[in-house]
Amino acid sequence: MPAKRPQADHYAVLGVPSSASAQEITSAYRRQVRALHPDTAPGDPAAGRDFAAVLAAYNTLRDPVRRAAYDAGRDNVTARPSAAGRRIPVRVTRTRSAPPPGPPSGCRRIRRPGCST
């Protein structure tokens, strides 16, 4: 009989607690996918592996039946943390949008240098 490979902790991969709601799981999944998609880091094999781990975790945790089975299996394992489950660090930053095109604000009411009227 082949040896079972250690299963990754899906909650740790997504970076959510085991008590997370479905909305929290979806939000964490979207954040991870945005950051780890192979198109954002072409040529990085680690990004592909991490992306696959996030997909597997989300596929298990998004379905209530699969999640219940996964949680039941986790409860049968000893309390020590699994070495296979690791949190994938992700930093998401937002960029500020550019100001709207057109003359500077206040040009119509007060005549200022740089206004073209």
Buried (B, 14 or more C-beta within 10 A) or exposed (E): EEEEEEBBBBBBBBBBEEEBEEEBBBBBBEBBBEBBEBEEBEEEEEBBEBBEBBBBBBEBBEEEEEBEEBBEEBEEEEEEEBEEBBEBEBEEEEEEEEEEEEEEEEBEEEEEEEEEE
